[in-house]
Amino acid sequence: MSLNLQPVRVGNGSDEKGMLVFDEDQRLVAVLTQLSDQYDGLSGHWYLEAGFGRLDDRNQPTFIDLDAARDWIGERLASSDPT
């Protein structure tokens, strides 16, 4: 599965560095934000700020890097394919 990440500033009040995640059909499937120093032990990790469809997860996971986020998103989206 091909995912396209586009940098964006997120107006959430604290962690503005973000990424919009689009699927291969250019549908917005997720918004990620990079956690700041105020999150002990998670600084620099990426957080699922918002997920849509199969990515709407109440637990809103964090990822050590964008590759881990991309892997998780790809797996979740692939699991919804009927084939």
RASUL-V779298 format. One record per run of one state. SS is the DSSP state (a for helix, b for strand, c for the rest). FROM is the first residue (numbers start at 1). TO is the last residue. Records with the same first field share a line. If there is no record, write none. Layout:
SS=FROM-TO / FROM-TO
//
This chain:
c=1-3 / 10-16 / 23-27 / 35-45 / 52-52 / 56-61 / 64-65 / 79-83
b=4-9 / 17-22 / 28-34 / 46-51 / 62-63
a=53-55 / 66-78
//
